Amino acid sequence: MTSNQSLFERAQRVIPGGVNSPVRAFRAVGGTPRFIARAQGPSMWDAEGTRYIDYIGSWGPMILGHGHPAVLEAVQKAAMDGFSFGAPTEREVELAEEIIRHVPSVEQVRLVSSGTEAGMSAIRLARGATGRSKIVKFEGCYHGHADALLVKAGSGLATFGHPTSAGVPAEVVQHTLVLEYNNLAQIEEVFATQGDEIACVMIEPIAGNMNFVRAQVPFVARIAELCQQHGALFVFDEVMTGFRVALGGAQSVYARLIPGFAPDISVFGKVIGGGMPLAAFGTSRKIMQQLAPLGPVYQAGTLSGNPVATACGLATLKEISKPGFYESLGAKTQALVAGLTGAAQDAGIPFVGDSEGGMFGFFFAAELPQSYGPVMATDKERFNRFFHGMLDRGVYLAPALYEAGFVSAAHTDADIAATVAAAREALRAA
């Protein structure tokens, strides 16, 4: 059988770094990436035939597990009808209706092919709708690899951000302001000094690219107030959290805690495509009318609303809409986090975890971080040892301390128990 090492060497000759998305290269944790041959239910098998309990789930979309029968049937039927038409389909309409049915803040959506594309388009729409240029994002939140979002904080609130990637000119990010996540004083200050110039504030409500960090309720509530007061738009990036943490997304969680809360623009991906390339952005009918072909904000995509991808997404949304789905999923995820925490406590290792719905995170730290700096200050070396210890015991976690994890409906109590047992062994060695 082909080995992971030989495949990685072969891949590096024809693909930069041997991977088509950087985190897959295992650079953060070291070692050789596993080349996956197949997956079923909660499990993946690599090129050597080794089975892993999968807690990345293609980075979130596989909420039903791999190869769910209803999803497979829908995709197979759609593929038989045609891969792509470059023309409208009824299924696009059905998927849009299904998203809108569960997310009260959204009256219309535009389907696209990736989370990056959806986030980029949402920002363009916000700028077009407000006539303003500046945008606010938060350190540690990832909204895709659009140029304007590949930016780190300046030396102070009065300064603009600096590019974090070569190939991004400084002038492209000059209108991007980067603030500390969960820092109320900074968001107050930036609106006091530049509020009338801000087109939108964009946030991951649960930052899954800081592992798992929640936006504090007062923080979200105050941003919403400031945006309303100053005519800016509040953009919820729910590429990761949408239909993953709750049927109505993270915004439904905050709406239960903040009277009258709703974001102005929402961005979705991952789960709504069921594992195929599909994403969306949406808002009120009034704002969406700014988009071409009705309005002056241009956005297009040759493969947007792909008929096979929409079939996959629609079948997934129908399954997760069934009564009791999220209660069961949330209980499994909580059991996993509780088990890992207990194992670490028994080993005398500082460890904290958190979860919402089918999304979770953990840190080798004494308390849950609330922003990017504390996340990156957690025990990286211990995480790396733990990651490899778990991998060697058949558990596939995210290969970086700053990435969230995901539980699927296909994970069984036995899978959770096996994971916790593996963690007990790995923690003793970590």
Stockholm file with secondary structure:
# STOCKHOLM 1.0

chainA/1-430         MTSNQSLFERAQRVIPGGVNSPVRAFRAVGGTPRFIARAQGPSMWDAEGTRYIDYIGSWGPMILGHGHPAVLEAVQKAAMDGFSFGAPTEREVELAEEIIRHVPSVEQVRLVSSGTEAGMSAIRLARGATGRSKIVKFEGCYHGHADALLVKAGSGLATFGHPTSAGVPAEVVQHTLVLEYNNLAQIEEVFATQGDEIACVMIEPIAGNMNFVRAQVPFVARIAELCQQHGALFVFDEVMTGFRVALGGAQSVYARLIPGFAPDISVFGKVIGGGMPLAAFGTSRKIMQQLAPLGPVYQAGTLSGNPVATACGLATLKEISKPGFYESLGAKTQALVAGLTGAAQDAGIPFVGDSEGGMFGFFFAAELPQSYGPVMATDKERFNRFFHGMLDRGVYLAPALYEAGFVSAAHTDADIAATVAAAREALRAA
#=GR chainA/1-430 SS CCCHHHHHHHHHHHSGGGSSSGGGGCTTTCSCCCCEEEEEBTEEEETTCCEEEESSTTTTTCTTCBTCHHHHHHHHHHHHHCSCCSSCCHHHHHHHHHHHHHCTTCSEEEEESCHHHHHHHHHHHHHHHHTCCEEEEETTCCCCSCGGGSEECCSSTTSCCEESSTTCCGGGSTTEEEECTTCHHHHHHHHHHHGGGEEEEEECSEETTSSSEECCHHHHHHHHHHHHHHTCEEEEEETTTBTTTBTTCHHHHHHHHSTTCCCSEEEECGGGGTTSSCEEEEECHHHHTTBTTTSSBCCCCTTTTCHHHHHHHHHHHHHHTSTTHHHHHHHHHHHHHHHHHHHHHHTTCCCEEEEETTEEEEESSSSCCCSHHHHHTSCHHHHHHHHHHHHHTTEECCSSTTCCEECCTTCCHHHHHHHHHHHHHHHHHC
#=GC SS_cons         CCCHHHHHHHHHHHSGGGSSSGGGGCTTTCSCCCCEEEEEBTEEEETTCCEEEESSTTTTTCTTCBTCHHHHHHHHHHHHHCSCCSSCCHHHHHHHHHHHHHCTTCSEEEEESCHHHHHHHHHHHHHHHHTCCEEEEETTCCCCSCGGGSEECCSSTTSCCEESSTTCCGGGSTTEEEECTTCHHHHHHHHHHHGGGEEEEEECSEETTSSSEECCHHHHHHHHHHHHHHTCEEEEEETTTBTTTBTTCHHHHHHHHSTTCCCSEEEECGGGGTTSSCEEEEECHHHHTTBTTTSSBCCCCTTTTCHHHHHHHHHHHHHHTSTTHHHHHHHHHHHHHHHHHHHHHHTTCCCEEEEETTEEEEESSSSCCCSHHHHHTSCHHHHHHHHHHHHHTTEECCSSTTCCEECCTTCCHHHHHHHHHHHHHHHHHC
//
